[in-house]
Amino acid sequence: MTTVAPATHTVALAVTEGVRHFELAAPCEVFGIDWSELADSWYELTVCGPPGARVGGHFRLEPDQGLDRLPDARTVIVPAYAHIDEEPPGELLDAVRAAHQAGARVVSLCTGAFVLAAAGLLDGRRATTHWAHAKALATRYPAVHVDPDVLYVDDGNVLTSAGKAAAMDLCLHLVRLDHGSAIANAVARNLVVPPHRPGGQAQFVTTPLPDPRPHPLAALFPWVLARLDQPLTVQDLARQANMSPRNLARHFHAVTGTTPLRWLHTQRIHRAQELLENSDDSIDAIATVTGMGTATSLRRHFNRTLGVPPDTYRRTFRQRHDTTRQAASPRRLP
């Protein structure tokens, strides 16, 4: 039996004069580093743009390819664009449109949304950008439904993120869509991302574990994760951590930014996500191993947290994952 190697998923960064440092670096860290030990086939990153494009006003970039190669990529990412008061270069707009028409997944980070809007890709869609520029985006492009209160918006084959650190949130979301939440969370841990930040909306995004550096709760977290099927209480956690419930709450807030019970609830939901994605276990079985008790309870908490019932979540993830695997060409950028 012949084994067919997975097609390489090409990710192209569309750069131009005035691209910002952080939003250029985030996708490079996620897609440009070889994480192949985590997945069968990782991404191939290429940078497309004019020679000598200035990055953040401090140094110049030598892209791998010209913008005309964007349509050859499976995912195209437009980092933050500094000159939002000016019309983006026509060459960039044409290339982004061509990539979208060729079937690429098109993503903007921060003010890169102005490029997607100028290219007409956000007309009639919900989108976001940095909160400080959301009003300008909505005013200039009234056909775009701008939501300034979210970390990112996934509108199928067009995705947009809010400012700065939200770029990393969206990049990890893309990994989760392509490879599942377990791998996305492994990448997040390796990158030492901060604890989960409230985004103002339910998102299909994994909640990373707390900062792995030494802290008073370092031994408690794995103990809890190994016992999610049990009816744990704050008193149980405090006893295991050898501290009072009040002291436990103080340390939890310092390390995770939330309360012990909320963190525990998040870990139960996260475990349910992984099982829905990677197993055929029934909702009743998943409810048991995640400590939710019954299928009814799991459905209620899952729907309240993520905005969809677990059955829909499983079906949506598998449809999107199957579509990604079958996505056309195994072509690679030379």
One Martini backbone bead per residue (centre of mass of N, CA, C, O) as a GRO file, in nm:
protein
  334
    1MET     BB    1   0.094   0.037   0.024
    2THR     BB    2   0.059   0.369  -0.051
    3THR     BB    3   0.197   0.661   0.081
    4VAL     BB    4   0.068   0.984   0.117
    5ALA     BB    5   0.184   1.280   0.140
    6PRO     BB    6   0.127   1.564   0.269
    7ALA     BB    7   0.044   1.861   0.179
    8THR     BB    8   0.177   2.155   0.156
    9HIS     BB    9   0.132   2.445   0.353
   10THR     BB   10   0.113   2.755   0.224
   11VAL     BB   11   0.252   3.062   0.357
   12ALA     BB   12   0.183   3.407   0.288
   13LEU     BB   13   0.347   3.714   0.314
   14ALA     BB   14   0.217   4.042   0.276
   15VAL     BB   15   0.437   4.288   0.186
   16THR     BB   16   0.515   4.635   0.264
   17GLU     BB   17   0.539   4.945   0.305
   18GLY     BB   18   0.504   4.966   0.663
   19VAL     BB   19   0.532   4.726   0.810
   20ARG     BB   20   0.500   4.558   1.106
   21HIS     BB   21   0.673   4.385   1.333
   22PHE     BB   22   0.485   4.202   1.506
   23GLU     BB   23   0.288   4.101   1.268
   24LEU     BB   24   0.536   3.959   1.131
   25ALA     BB   25   0.647   3.772   1.363
   26ALA     BB   26   0.414   3.589   1.448
   27PRO     BB   27   0.389   3.408   1.187
   28CYS     BB   28   0.686   3.320   1.190
   29GLU     BB   29   0.669   3.159   1.460
   30VAL     BB   30   0.438   2.962   1.370
   31PHE     BB   31   0.510   2.898   1.042
   32GLY     BB   32   0.847   2.917   1.028
   33ILE     BB   33   0.867   2.693   1.224
   34ASP     BB   34   0.966   2.365   1.294
   35TRP     BB   35   0.675   2.156   1.391
   36SER     BB   36   0.687   1.846   1.282
   37GLU     BB   37   0.676   1.689   1.563
   38LEU     BB   38   0.352   1.755   1.583
   39ALA     BB   39   0.322   1.695   1.268
   40ASP     BB   40   0.320   1.562   0.959
   41SER     BB   41   0.272   1.865   0.835
   42TRP     BB   42   0.394   2.160   0.784
   43TYR     BB   43   0.471   2.468   0.702
   44GLU     BB   44   0.529   2.703   0.430
   45LEU     BB   45   0.718   2.993   0.434
   46THR     BB   46   0.655   3.311   0.269
   47VAL     BB   47   0.782   3.618   0.132
   48CYS     BB   48   0.587   3.885  -0.011
   49GLY     BB   49   0.743   4.148  -0.213
   50PRO     BB   50   0.915   4.417  -0.232
   51PRO     BB   51   1.213   4.527  -0.246
   52GLY     BB   52   1.306   4.685   0.049
   53ALA     BB   53   1.103   4.682   0.261
   54ARG     BB   54   0.990   4.870   0.522
   55VAL     BB   55   1.020   4.801   0.876
   56GLY     BB   56   0.905   5.021   1.103
   57GLY     BB   57   1.157   5.220   1.014
   58HIS     BB   58   1.438   5.026   1.071
   59PHE     BB   59   1.415   4.808   0.832
   60ARG     BB   60   1.487   4.583   0.571
   61LEU     BB   61   1.333   4.370   0.327
   62GLU     BB   62   1.385   4.038   0.175
   63PRO     BB   63   1.202   3.881  -0.020
   64ASP     BB   64   1.130   3.580  -0.181
   65GLN     BB   65   0.883   3.716  -0.330
   66GLY     BB   66   0.642   3.829  -0.512
   67LEU     BB   67   0.312   3.924  -0.515
   68ASP     BB   68   0.238   3.728  -0.763
   69ARG     BB   69   0.254   3.459  -0.556
   70LEU     BB   70  -0.003   3.447  -0.374
   71PRO     BB   71  -0.194   3.241  -0.542
   72ASP     BB   72  -0.002   2.982  -0.448
   73ALA     BB   73  -0.135   2.994  -0.178
   74ARG     BB   74  -0.334   2.886   0.095
   75THR     BB   75  -0.219   3.123   0.279
   76VAL     BB   76  -0.288   3.472   0.347
   77ILE     BB   77  -0.092   3.734   0.507
   78VAL     BB   78  -0.176   4.058   0.645
   79PRO     BB   79  -0.019   4.274   0.798
   80ALA     BB   80   0.034   4.549   0.939
   81TYR     BB   81  -0.064   4.880   0.830
   82ALA     BB   82   0.053   5.202   0.860
   83HIS     BB   83  -0.101   5.350   0.599
   84ILE     BB   84  -0.430   5.406   0.655
   85ASP     BB   85  -0.464   5.699   0.501
   86GLU     BB   86  -0.390   5.523   0.258
   87GLU     BB   87  -0.375   5.377  -0.031
   88PRO     BB   88  -0.304   5.090  -0.122
   89PRO     BB   89  -0.128   4.923  -0.322
   90GLY     BB   90  -0.223   4.793  -0.619
   91GLU     BB   91  -0.048   4.535  -0.615
   92LEU     BB   92  -0.161   4.429  -0.347
   93LEU     BB   93  -0.462   4.419  -0.414
   94ASP     BB   94  -0.442   4.231  -0.659
   95ALA     BB   95  -0.307   3.992  -0.510
   96VAL     BB   96  -0.528   3.943  -0.297
   97ARG     BB   97  -0.758   3.893  -0.492
   98ALA     BB   98  -0.627   3.657  -0.646
   99ALA     BB   99  -0.602   3.469  -0.402
  100HIS     BB  100  -0.902   3.454  -0.336
  101GLN     BB  101  -0.991   3.347  -0.622
  102ALA     BB  102  -0.795   3.085  -0.583
  103GLY     BB  103  -0.873   2.992  -0.262
  104ALA     BB  104  -0.757   3.144  -0.043
  105ARG     BB  105  -0.671   3.215   0.276
  106VAL     BB  106  -0.753   3.528   0.425
  107VAL     BB  107  -0.540   3.739   0.635
  108SER     BB  108  -0.557   3.974   0.905
  109LEU     BB  109  -0.348   4.205   1.093
  110CYS     BB  110  -0.496   4.437   1.222
  111THR     BB  111  -0.448   4.689   0.978
  112GLY     BB  112  -0.481   4.482   0.741
  113ALA     BB  113  -0.788   4.534   0.700
  114PHE     BB  114  -0.756   4.775   0.502
  115VAL     BB  115  -0.670   4.600   0.266
  116LEU     BB  116  -0.916   4.412   0.248
  117ALA     BB  117  -1.120   4.641   0.213
  118ALA     BB  118  -0.993   4.770  -0.046
  119ALA     BB  119  -1.032   4.482  -0.200
  120GLY     BB  120  -1.341   4.380  -0.106
  121LEU     BB  121  -1.337   4.129   0.115
  122LEU     BB  122  -1.539   4.277   0.349
  123ASP     BB  123  -1.795   4.284   0.213
  124GLY     BB  124  -2.053   4.186   0.428
  125ARG     BB  125  -1.860   4.153   0.667
  126ARG     BB  126  -1.715   4.049   0.950
  127ALA     BB  127  -1.485   4.259   1.143
  128THR     BB  128  -1.147   4.351   1.252
  129THR     BB  129  -0.941   4.565   1.464
  130HIS     BB  130  -0.798   4.798   1.600
  131TRP     BB  131  -0.966   4.990   1.822
  132ALA     BB  132  -0.838   5.272   1.725
  133HIS     BB  133  -0.945   5.191   1.401
  134ALA     BB  134  -1.247   5.105   1.376
  135LYS     BB  135  -1.391   5.368   1.296
  136ALA     BB  136  -1.233   5.417   1.035
  137LEU     BB  137  -1.315   5.156   0.894
  138ALA     BB  138  -1.627   5.203   0.904
  139THR     BB  139  -1.627   5.478   0.753
  140ARG     BB  140  -1.468   5.398   0.489
  141TYR     BB  141  -1.626   5.094   0.512
  142PRO     BB  142  -1.964   5.045   0.527
  143ALA     BB  143  -1.976   4.731   0.427
  144VAL     BB  144  -1.846   4.682   0.700
  145HIS     BB  145  -1.866   4.478   0.997
  146VAL     BB  146  -1.754   4.625   1.274
  147ASP     BB  147  -1.574   4.466   1.553
  148PRO     BB  148  -1.414   4.602   1.848
  149ASP     BB  149  -1.465   4.339   2.079
  150VAL     BB  150  -1.246   4.146   1.943
  151LEU     BB  151  -0.980   3.942   1.858
  152TYR     BB  152  -1.147   3.782   1.631
  153VAL     BB  153  -1.250   3.685   1.288
  154ASP     BB  154  -1.437   3.409   1.152
  155ASP     BB  155  -1.523   3.402   0.785
  156GLY     BB  156  -1.377   3.151   0.687
  157ASN     BB  157  -1.175   3.273   0.420
  158VAL     BB  158  -1.196   3.528   0.622
  159LEU     BB  159  -0.962   3.690   0.845
  160THR     BB  160  -0.952   3.884   1.157
  161SER     BB  161  -0.764   4.106   1.368
  162ALA     BB  162  -0.656   4.256   1.614
  163GLY     BB  163  -0.425   4.391   1.804
  164LYS     BB  164  -0.127   4.255   1.820
  165ALA     BB  165  -0.167   3.986   2.020
  166ALA     BB  166  -0.408   3.888   1.835
  167ALA     BB  167  -0.229   3.765   1.617
  168MET     BB  168  -0.162   3.509   1.779
  169ASP     BB  169  -0.446   3.406   1.820
  170LEU     BB  170  -0.502   3.363   1.514
  171CYS     BB  171  -0.268   3.177   1.443
  172LEU     BB  172  -0.359   2.950   1.642
  173HIS     BB  173  -0.634   2.910   1.511
  174LEU     BB  174  -0.525   2.801   1.244
  175VAL     BB  175  -0.390   2.554   1.365
  176ARG     BB  176  -0.648   2.431   1.482
  177LEU     BB  177  -0.795   2.395   1.211
  178ASP     BB  178  -0.560   2.209   1.081
  179HIS     BB  179  -0.459   2.024   1.368
  180GLY     BB  180  -0.572   2.109   1.634
  181SER     BB  181  -0.567   2.181   1.975
  182ALA     BB  182  -0.321   2.018   2.076
  183ILE     BB  183  -0.112   2.150   1.884
  184ALA     BB  184  -0.171   2.446   1.943
  185ASN     BB  185  -0.096   2.420   2.247
  186ALA     BB  186   0.197   2.332   2.204
  187VAL     BB  187   0.285   2.589   2.064
  188ALA     BB  188   0.208   2.783   2.289
  189ARG     BB  189   0.402   2.669   2.501
  190ASN     BB  190   0.664   2.719   2.336
  191LEU     BB  191   0.592   3.042   2.321
  192VAL     BB  192   0.484   3.152   2.587
  193VAL     BB  193   0.202   3.231   2.633
  194PRO     BB  194  -0.035   3.384   2.770
  195PRO     BB  195  -0.297   3.388   2.920
  196HIS     BB  196  -0.611   3.397   2.876
  197ARG     BB  197  -0.799   3.637   2.691
  198PRO     BB  198  -1.055   3.816   2.682
  199GLY     BB  199  -1.279   3.868   2.376
  200GLY     BB  200  -1.609   3.904   2.389
  201GLN     BB  201  -1.620   3.602   2.268
  202ALA     BB  202  -1.692   3.312   2.121
  203GLN     BB  203  -1.430   3.077   2.049
  204PHE     BB  204  -1.230   2.865   1.842
  205VAL     BB  205  -1.021   2.840   2.114
  206THR     BB  206  -0.761   2.777   2.294
  207THR     BB  207  -0.650   2.733   2.630
  208PRO     BB  208  -0.383   2.804   2.775
  209LEU     BB  209  -0.162   2.736   2.982
  210PRO     BB  210   0.008   2.838   3.216
  211ASP     BB  211   0.282   2.960   3.309
  212PRO     BB  212   0.579   2.753   3.323
  213ARG     BB  213   0.694   2.894   3.539
  214PRO     BB  214   0.775   2.913   3.847
  215HIS     BB  215   0.519   2.834   4.096
  216PRO     BB  216   0.295   2.752   4.350
  217LEU     BB  217   0.109   2.583   4.109
  218ALA     BB  218   0.277   2.380   3.934
  219ALA     BB  219   0.174   2.100   4.071
  220LEU     BB  220  -0.140   2.135   4.046
  221PHE     BB  221  -0.222   2.130   3.748
  222PRO     BB  222  -0.159   1.828   3.672
  223TRP     BB  223  -0.339   1.713   3.894
  224VAL     BB  224  -0.604   1.820   3.779
  225LEU     BB  225  -0.586   1.711   3.480
  226ALA     BB  226  -0.592   1.404   3.596
  227ARG     BB  227  -0.904   1.491   3.748
  228LEU     BB  228  -1.159   1.585   3.568
  229ASP     BB  229  -1.364   1.340   3.648
  230GLN     BB  230  -1.378   1.488   3.914
  231PRO     BB  231  -1.538   1.652   4.199
  232LEU     BB  232  -1.399   1.936   4.226
  233THR     BB  233  -1.278   2.168   4.466
  234VAL     BB  234  -1.141   2.425   4.627
  235GLN     BB  235  -1.061   2.253   4.871
  236ASP     BB  236  -0.904   2.040   4.713
  237LEU     BB  237  -0.693   2.233   4.594
  238ALA     BB  238  -0.590   2.353   4.860
  239ARG     BB  239  -0.497   2.090   4.987
  240GLN     BB  240  -0.292   2.013   4.762
  241ALA     BB  241  -0.139   2.307   4.794
  242ASN     BB  242  -0.115   2.386   5.095
  243MET     BB  243  -0.368   2.595   5.129
  244SER     BB  244  -0.577   2.833   5.139
  245PRO     BB  245  -0.841   2.943   4.962
  246ARG     BB  246  -0.746   3.239   4.960
  247ASN     BB  247  -0.455   3.186   4.867
  248LEU     BB  248  -0.531   3.038   4.611
  249ALA     BB  249  -0.682   3.271   4.473
  250ARG     BB  250  -0.442   3.463   4.462
  251HIS     BB  251  -0.256   3.282   4.288
  252PHE     BB  252  -0.445   3.236   4.051
  253HIS     BB  253  -0.465   3.532   3.963
  254ALA     BB  254  -0.157   3.574   3.915
  255VAL     BB  255  -0.127   3.332   3.697
  256THR     BB  256  -0.430   3.334   3.528
  257GLY     BB  257  -0.658   3.570   3.590
  258THR     BB  258  -0.833   3.375   3.772
  259THR     BB  259  -1.027   3.138   3.902
  260PRO     BB  260  -1.038   2.817   3.996
  261LEU     BB  261  -1.320   2.745   3.869
  262ARG     BB  262  -1.277   2.874   3.592
  263TRP     BB  263  -1.029   2.713   3.516
  264LEU     BB  264  -1.158   2.434   3.543
  265HIS     BB  265  -1.377   2.480   3.333
  266THR     BB  266  -1.186   2.532   3.095
  267GLN     BB  267  -1.048   2.251   3.102
  268ARG     BB  268  -1.305   2.089   3.043
  269ILE     BB  269  -1.367   2.216   2.772
  270HIS     BB  270  -1.097   2.151   2.638
  271ARG     BB  271  -1.123   1.843   2.662
  272ALA     BB  272  -1.382   1.827   2.496
  273GLN     BB  273  -1.266   1.934   2.236
  274GLU     BB  274  -1.056   1.712   2.187
  275LEU     BB  275  -1.263   1.475   2.182
  276LEU     BB  276  -1.439   1.584   1.949
  277GLU     BB  277  -1.200   1.589   1.741
  278ASN     BB  278  -1.040   1.283   1.820
  279SER     BB  279  -1.322   1.136   1.866
  280ASP     BB  280  -1.617   0.895   1.902
  281ASP     BB  281  -1.734   0.979   2.148
  282SER     BB  282  -1.977   1.032   2.338
  283ILE     BB  283  -2.132   1.273   2.514
  284ASP     BB  284  -2.152   1.108   2.772
  285ALA     BB  285  -1.853   1.025   2.792
  286ILE     BB  286  -1.737   1.313   2.793
  287ALA     BB  287  -1.885   1.409   3.044
  288THR     BB  288  -1.743   1.214   3.236
  289VAL     BB  289  -1.426   1.277   3.174
  290THR     BB  290  -1.485   1.606   3.237
  291GLY     BB  291  -1.698   1.643   3.486
  292MET     BB  292  -2.009   1.708   3.380
  293GLY     BB  293  -2.175   1.418   3.400
  294THR     BB  294  -2.381   1.513   3.165
  295ALA     BB  295  -2.495   1.584   2.858
  296THR     BB  296  -2.665   1.824   2.943
  297SER     BB  297  -2.440   1.977   3.090
  298LEU     BB  298  -2.242   1.997   2.858
  299ARG     BB  299  -2.423   2.149   2.661
  300ARG     BB  300  -2.468   2.397   2.837
  301HIS     BB  301  -2.167   2.482   2.882
  302PHE     BB  302  -2.070   2.479   2.589
  303ASN     BB  303  -2.276   2.683   2.478
  304ARG     BB  304  -2.205   2.915   2.677
  305THR     BB  305  -1.895   2.933   2.595
  306LEU     BB  306  -1.906   2.886   2.251
  307GLY     BB  307  -2.215   2.897   2.111
  308VAL     BB  308  -2.221   2.576   2.084
  309PRO     BB  309  -2.282   2.265   2.044
  310PRO     BB  310  -2.101   1.975   2.043
  311ASP     BB  311  -2.209   1.857   1.778
  312THR     BB  312  -2.142   2.107   1.604
  313TYR     BB  313  -1.845   2.124   1.666
  314ARG     BB  314  -1.765   1.851   1.549
  315ARG     BB  315  -1.876   1.896   1.262
  316THR     BB  316  -1.722   2.157   1.195
  317PHE     BB  317  -1.434   2.061   1.236
  318ARG     BB  318  -1.438   1.816   1.036
  319GLN     BB  319  -1.513   1.972   0.784
  320ARG     BB  320  -1.269   2.166   0.788
  321HIS     BB  321  -1.047   1.949   0.802
  322ASP     BB  322  -1.125   1.801   0.540
  323THR     BB  323  -1.098   2.045   0.354
  324THR     BB  324  -0.799   2.095   0.409
  325ARG     BB  325  -0.693   1.812   0.316
  326GLN     BB  326  -0.836   1.850   0.017
  327ALA     BB  327  -0.690   2.081  -0.068
  328ALA     BB  328  -0.582   2.084  -0.339
  329SER     BB  329  -0.281   2.171  -0.389
  330PRO     BB  330   0.070   2.060  -0.375
  331ARG     BB  331   0.184   2.320  -0.422
  332ARG     BB  332   0.493   2.504  -0.452
  333LEU     BB  333   0.705   2.737  -0.376
  334PRO     BB  334   1.014   2.816  -0.527
   0.00000   0.00000   0.00000
